[in-house]
Amino acid sequence: MNTERIKPTLIIALLLLTTVGVHADDLSFTVQAPSTVVQGSQFQVAYTINTQKVKDFRLGNVTDFDVLMGPSRSSQFSMVNGKTSSSITYTYVMRGNKEGTYTIPPATIVAGNEKLESKSVKIKVLPPDEPSSGQGSGTSSSSSSSQGRSQSGSGAAASSSNGQISDSDIFLVASANKTKVYEQEAILLTYKVYTTVNLTELNGKMPDLKGFHMQEVDLPANKEFTLEHYRGRNYKTLVWRQFVLFPQQSGTLEIPSVAYEGTILQQVRTADPFDIFFNGGSSYTKVQKTLRTPKLTIEVSPLPAGRPASYYGGVGDFSISSDISTQELKENEAVTVRLVISGTGNMKLLKTPELNFPTDFEVYDPKVENNFKLKTGGLSGNKVIEYLAIPRHAGEYQIPGFEFSYFDTKTKAYKTLTTNPYTLKVNRGNGSTTAVTSGYVNKEDLRLLGEDIRYINLKEVRPQIRGNQFLGSTRYWLCYLVPVLLLLLAVIVWRKKAIENANIAKVKTKKANKVASKRLKQAKKLMSGGEEAAFYDEVLKALWGYTSDKLGIPVASLSKDNIASELAVRNVPEATINEFTTLLSDCEFARYAPAISGIKVQDIYDRTVNLMDKLENNIKIVKS
């Protein structure tokens, strides 16, 4: 009986051992540590290996940090989908005593028969807060978390203790990497948060910048704070938003002041016995604070005189290359010349260079493909342009090379790039017409060669009438009367439609709901595809477009205020009007600040559909 009970246990143990076993190729030995710490504060360094069969763990020779404790060993087991995994973590508590950047050398461990080595760790040690910043001696600091995130400590404690959050406890800094540029030269605009308090939300909208073409840089959705020593104090910092600006005109251009509303979780002391027991005598409350940046001034110089004839608006750093599909073909066969412009700069604003083919060639509009991404230095990548032409006569032709000029922001001068010309040999063909691939548009009407126009001879066909039975009969008169009646009916219907269509506002009003429904269907597809930014754009277009058509107000003249007043005139309930303006605000906020909005895409969609139904049922058309 005992033997029967032992057997299943042994089998389960053997299965677990088999599952836990890790192949040498799957072994990993990793290290986690903060990238920045404050002098005198404690922080953790953790080494993790994904197996239990280890020995001889050794820390590297640490000379620049004090090792206060460790290693403390902990084991972890997990089972996912029936697969068991395990790991061991060795944790040290250290302290940096000198300002500077130092390296912790790799640690080693033996797993099975293999010796593994971790990566080295580079840590920057910041100086402590200066006493002159109003924090007393500035010696107090909190230890880091197990993930290795250090806190400035003293500044946050000072702001929390007196119940007030000053402008030095949290602020927003706007900076431009260049303040003196040429037209079309890329500028990186950065908004960065500095805080010693617990910032949980940041809401606001970027204003339109006059005189600039602006594109936002994609930043990680889950932003993380890092430590930075700024003006004698240690702050948690975060790059909130970044934009690449291309000035479109010369002169003094201004980046206006920007205001964001920050939500701060502040600790408050309390005498409530429950808070004393569970929370150590403190509770938390949300505090709102406006963070405002000063305006920035950018001096934009015009591009120098003497632009080459081959200048197509490029400002930055570029290179070009070209190739040809073939250098020998027959009459009426297509040839393609491809130009590739690569580099970094205002690539989106480049004009398409021209290529002068021989006069005997039928030339089509070029096909352009943009393959660039927005980076901090501008748009980087390439623009591929394909030129298609068809030679109509045999012979030897010279296709000139490309000449491309741009303004080099490094040398502050125009630079001209050229490609080699091509010699094209065209042999006699068989006289047939060659089909042109799709994607190209002829600059002239397409000419058909090698074929004559064949005219069709129409023989006169007359009805065969026997005797006079058809003439004067009922059928004879109906042949005249029915077409006349049908023509009159068509004229009446057409006239009625023309009168209705002449009233553009009335047509738009009738079709407003239909157009908005189409946009919402497209928004639902974008939502299913995970394209949140495009989803919000489509919903906003549906809302603004619907009210524009329904109220007879141009989109450019719409605002939340005049929409609210017009809806009130049309007897729409005040609750519905408030719901509309709130939805607009939430949608705009979620579009421009998705990381902190907390608004769900499905919620926006459902609210929009319900609101459209309410407006369609409640809105009254005011007769002029």
N, C-alpha and C positions, 0 to 999 in steps of 0.2 A: 504493500500500500504506500509506504513512504517513497519507495523507488519510483512508483508511477507519478507521484507529485513532483519529484526532483527533475524528471526528464524534461517536462515543458519549460521549467525554469532555466535549465542548462541551454535549451535550444534558443530561448529568448535572449539570454546573455550572449551566446555566440553570434546571434543576428545583430545585436547592438554593437558588439566589438567589430563585426565586419563593416557595419555602416559608419562607425566612427572613424575607422581607419582612413587616412588621407594619403593619396599618392604623392610622390615627390614633386610631380609637376604642378599639383594643386596647392602646395604649401605657400603661405604668405606670412611675412614677418614685418609688421607695420609699426609706425610710431606716430603718436599724436601729442602735440605741444602747441602752446600759443605762439604766434609770430611776434607779438609785442607784449612786454610786461613793464611794470613800473619798478624803479630801483627800490629795494627794500621789501617788496611784496612777494608773497609766496605764490608758486604756481606748480602745476602737475605736469609730469611727462610720463606717458603710458605706452608700453610696448606690448603688442598683442600678436600671438601666433595661433593659427587655426588647427591645432592638434594638442592632444594631451600627452603624447609620447615625446617629452622634451627633457633635456638636461643641460647642465653647464651654461646657464644664462649669465652673461657678463656685460656690465655696463662699460661704455667707452671711458677713456680717461678724461673726466670732467674737471677742468681747472679754473674756468671762469665763473662758475656758479657754486653756491654752497648747497650740498646735498643734505637736507634737513632730516629726511626720513625715506626709508625704502631699502630694498624693494618690498612692497606688499603684493602678495600673489592672490589672484582670484580666478576662479574657473566659471565658465559659462557653458550651459547646454541648451540646445534648441532643437525642435522637431518641426519641419515644414513639409507638408504633403508626404508624410511617412519617411522623410529623410532626416536623419539625425546628424547634427553637427556640434562641434565643441571647440572651445578656445581657452587660452590662458592669457591673462593680462598681468604684467609686472608694472607697478606704479611707483614713481618717486615724487617726493615733494622737494622742490628746490627754491632758491632765492638768488636774485641778481643784486650784486652790491656795487657794480660799477656801470656807469653810463656808457653805451656803445653797442655794437653788434657783435655777437659771439656765436660760436658753433659748438654744438654738442656732438662728438664723434659717434659713429655707428656703434650699436650694441650687437653682440653675437649670441647665438644659441645653437644647440645641437638638437635636431629633430630626426629621430630614427638614426640613420647613418650619415645624415647630411648636415653640414654646418651652414647656417644661414646668417646673413648680416643685414641689419636694418639700414635705412637711409640716415644720413646725418641731419641734424636739425639746426637751422639758423634762427636765432632769437635776438630781437632788438630790445635793449634795456633803456627805457626813458627816464629822465630825471624826475624827482618828486615835484609836487606842486610848490611853487615859491610862496613864502610866507606873505609877501606883499599883495597877493591876490585876494586877501581877506579871509583866509582859511585858518588863521592861527599859525601854529607851527607847521602844519601840513605833514605831520608824521604819520597820521593814521591812514591805513589803507586796508582794503579787504582782500582776502585771498581769492584766487581764481577758482572757477568751477572745475568739475572733473574733465570737461572738454578742453580745459586750458584757456578759457577766456578770462583775462584779468580785468579788474575794475579799477577806476581811478579812486573811488572810495571817498576821499576827503571832500571833494567838491560836492558830490551828491549828498553827503551827510549834512553839509553846511546849509544847503538850500532847503533840505527837508526839515531841519530842526527849527528854523524860525518861521516856517509856514509860508514863506514867500519865495517865488521863483523869479530871479532877476534876469536881466538881459545877458549877464555873463554866465549864467547856468545853462542856457540853451539859446542858440542863434543859428541863422542860416547865412552862408557865405556864397556869393556869386563871383565867379572868376572866369576870365577869358585868357586863353593861352597866348593871345596876341591882341594888342590894342592899336597897333599901327600896321595896316595891311593895304594891299591893292584890291581893286574891284575883282570880284569873283574868287578871291583867295579864301580858303577855308579857315574858319575860326572855331575852336572848341570852347563852348560855353558850359560851365559846370556849376551845379548847385549842390552844396555840401552842408550837411547838418553837423553841428558840434553840440554835445549835450553831456551834462553830468547827472541828469535826472532820467526818470524812466519814461521815455517817449514811446507811446503806443500807436499813435495815428498821426498822419500829416496830410491835410486836405488843402487843395488849391488848384488853380488853373493858370497855365502859362498864357500871358497876353500875346496878341499878334505883334510881331516886330516889323515895323515899317522900314522898308529899304533893304530887307534881308530875305533870302530864300532859306527856309529853316527846315531841318530834318532831325528827328529825335533819334538818339543812339539807344539801341536795345540794351538794357541792363538786366541782370538776373532778377527773376521774379521774387526770390527769397533773398532779400538783402541782409547782410550781416554787419554789425558794428565792429570797428577796429579801434585800437587806442592810438592817440596822436598827442604829442606835446605841442601846445599852441599858446603862444603869449604867456608863458610861465605857468601853464596849467595843463593837466592831463584830461583829455576829453574822449568820450566815445564818439567816433565819427562815422559818417555814412554818406557816400555819393548818392544823392537822391535822384537827380535827373541830369542828363547831358544832351546837348544839342550841337549840331554842326551847322554853322551859319555861313552863307555865301552872300556878301554884300553886293547889291545890284546897282549901286550908284556911289559916286565919290562924294566926299565931304565929311562932316562930323555927324555920325549916326549914333543914336542913343538906344541902349537896352534899358527899358524902364524898370522901376522898382517892382519887385514881385512880393506878394504877401501870401503866406500859407498859415492855416490854422492847425496848431499842434495840440494833441490831446495827451496829457501827462498823468500818469498814475502816481499820486503823491501819498506818502505815508502820514497818517495822523494819529497822534497819541489819544487814547481813550481810557475812561474809567470803567467801562462796561466789563463786568466780571467774566462774561463769556469770551470777549476779545482778549482779556488778560490771560485766561486759561488756554485758549486755542491759538491766539496770534501774538502772544507776548505783550499784550497791552497796547496794540496798535491796530488800526484799520486803514483802508485805502479809499481814496476818493479821486475822481477825475477832474483835472483842472485844464481849462482852455487857455492857450497863450498864442498870440499872433506873432509870427516870425516874419520879419520884413527885411529884404535886402536893399542896399542902396543901388541907385542906377549906375550903369557903366557907360562910358563914352568910348567909341571906336573911331579912330581917324582913318578914313579910307582915301587913298590916293588914286587918281585916275591912271589907267594903263598908259605907259609912255607912248609918245608919238612914233611914227615910222612903222606901223603895223605891216607886216608882209602881206602880199596878196593872198597867200595861202593860210592866213590866220582864220580859224573857225571858232574862236571864242574860248579856247582852252587855257586854263590857268592851273598850274600844278607841276607835276613831273610825269612825262609820258614817253612812251616808245611805240614804234609802229613796225609792222611786218605785213607782207602780202604774198599771195600765191595765185596761180592760175590753174583752171581745171584741165586745160590741154593747150598745146601750142601748135597742133596740126589737126584740122578738121575739114569738113566739106561745107559747101554752100548751104545756107539755111539750117545749119546745125548750131546749137546754142553753146556759148562759151561763158564761163563765170570767172570773174576776178574778185578775190576776197581780200579785204583790208582789215587788219586787227589793230585797234588802238588800245594799248595797255597802260596802266599807271594809276596814279592817285591824284585827285583834284575834282574839278566841277564836271565830271563826266556826263552827268545827266543833262547839262546845258550845252554840250558840244553840238555844233551843227555838222551835218553830214558832208564830208569832203566830196568834191566833184572829180570825175574821171572822164577825160575827153577821148572818146572812141573815134575811130576814123568815120568819115561821113557816109561810107557805104554800109555802115552797121545800123541795124535797128536796135535801139537802146531802150531798156525798161527801167522803171524807177527802182532804186536800190532797196534791198531787203535788210533791215537793221535788227540786230539782236543784242540786247544789253545784258551783260553778265557781271554786274558789279554789286558790291555791298557797302553799306555805310560804316565807316570806321572813324576813329577819332581824328584822323588826318584828312578826312574827306571821303569821297566815293572811290573805292579801290576795286580794281578788276579789269575788265576789258569790254570794248564795244566792237562787235563783229559786223562788218558791212559787206554785203555781196552784191556785185554789179553784174547783171546779165545782159548779154547782147547777142545778136544774130547777124553774121556777115551774109550779105546778099549776093556778093560776086566773088569769084576766085581771084587769087593774087596773094601777095605777101604784104602784110601790114605791120605797122609799129604801134603798139599800145604803150603810151607814156607811163612812167612811174608816178607814184603818188608824191605829193609834196604837202607836208603837214607842219604848220607853225603853231607854236603855243608860247605863252609867257611863263618862263621858268621862275618859280618863287624863290629858288635858292640863289640863282645868279642875278635876279632882278633884271632880266633881259629876255628878248624874244629868241627862241631857238627854232630852227627849221630842220625837219627830218625828211628824208627822201627814201624811196624804194627804187629798185631797179626796173627799167622798162622791159617789155616782153615783145618778142618777134613772133607773129602769128602767121602761119602758112595755111591758106584756105584753098582747098582743091575743088575741082568741079564736082557738082553733085548730080543726082538723077532727076532733078527738077521737081521733086515732090516737096510738099510743104511740111515743115517740122513743127510738131506741137510744142507749146511753151509750158514749162512746169508751173504749177500754181504757186502763188506767193509773190509774183511779180506783176506789175501793172505797166502796160505800154504807155509811152508818152504820146503816141499818136494812135489813130485807128489802125487795127491790125490789117496788113495787106496780104491778100492771098496771091501767091505767085505760082506759075506753072499750070494754072487752070484758066480756061476761058469761061465767060458767063454764058450759060446756055439759056436762050429765051424759050418760053413755053408758048406754042401756037394754040390759041384758044379757038376752037371751031364753034361757030354760032349754032346754038341749039334752040330750036323753036318747038313749042308744044304742038303736038299733032291733034288738030281739032277736026272731028268728023262732022261735016255739015254745019249747021248753025245751032246745034243742041246746047252748046256752052254759052254762046253770046246771049246776054239778056236774061240768063237764068239766075236763080237765087245764089247759086254758088259763085257766079260771075261777080255779082255785086258785093257779096261777102268778102271776096278777095281784095276789094278796095276798102270796104268799111272797117273790117277787123284791124288791119294795120294802123288805120287812122285813130281808132279808139285806143289801141295799145300805146300809140305814141303820146296821145293826150294824157293817159293815165301815168305814163313814165315822167312826163313833164311836170305834172302836179306833185308826184312823190318827190322828184328831184328838187323842186322849188321849196317844198316843205323842209326837206333836209338841209338845203342851203340856208334857209332862214334860221333854223335851229343852230347850225354850225357857225353862223355869223356871230352869234352871241357866245364868244369864247369863254367868258366867265361862267355862263350856264353850262357849257359842255364840260368844263373842268370840274364844276360842282357835282355834276352827275357821275363823273368818272373818278372822283376823289377816293371813294372807298375801294373801288376796283384796283386803282394804282397802288394804294397803301397795302391792300391784301397781297399783291404780287411782291412788294418789298418785304413783307413779313414772311412770306414763303421762302424768299431768298435768305432772309435772316435766320430762319430755322435750319436751312441747309448749312449755313456758316457755323451755327451753334453746334450742330451735330459733328461738323468737321473740326471742332476745337479752335476755330479762327475767331477769337473773342474780339479783337480790335475791329475786324471787318464786320462782325455781327453788330457791335454798337453803332458803327457808322451807318449801317443799313437801317437800324431801328430809328436813329435820329433823322435820317432822310425820310422815312415813312411818316414820322410825327410832324416834322416841319412841312413836308410836301402836302400832307393831308389838310393841315390847317390853312396852308397857302391857297390850295384849290377850293376848299370849302368856304373860306371867308373872303376869297377874291383879293388877297393881299400878296404882292410879290414876295418871294422868299427873302430877297435882300432887305426888305423893309420890315420883316417879322421880328418881333421881340416877345418875351414872356408877358410884358405888360400889355401891349396892344392885343395880343391873343386873348388874354384874360378879359379885357374890356369888351372885345368883339363877341366872345362866347357869352358874356353876361347879357349883351344886347339881344342875343338870339335865345334867351331864356334857358340857357344851360345852367343846371344847379351849381351853386357855389362849391359844394363838395367835389363835384366832378372837375370843376376848373382847378381847384387846389390839387386834386389828384394828377391832373395833366402837368401842371408846372413842377410838381414834386418829381414826377417820372422823368421829365426833361433833365432836371438837375441831377438825379441819380444816375441817369444814363450817361450824361456828360462826364460826371465824376468817375464812374466805373471805366469809361473809355480812356481817360487820361491818367488815372491813378489806380490801376487794377490791383496792385500789390497790397494796398492798404484799405481799399474801399469796403471789402467784406460783402459786396453785393454779388448775388448769384445770377448767372446768365439766364437760367430758366425762370427765375423770379421776374427779371426784366421783361422777358418774352411774354409770360402769362399776364403781367400787369398791362402790357401794351395791347394785347388782344382784347382783354376785358374793357379797357378804356375806349378802344375804337368802337366797340359795340355800344357803349353808353353814349358816346358822342353822336353816333349815327342815329340813335333813337331819340336823343334829346334836342339836337341842334335844329333850329328853325331858320329857314331861308328868309332874309329880310327883303321885301319887295321894294325896289327903288321907285 
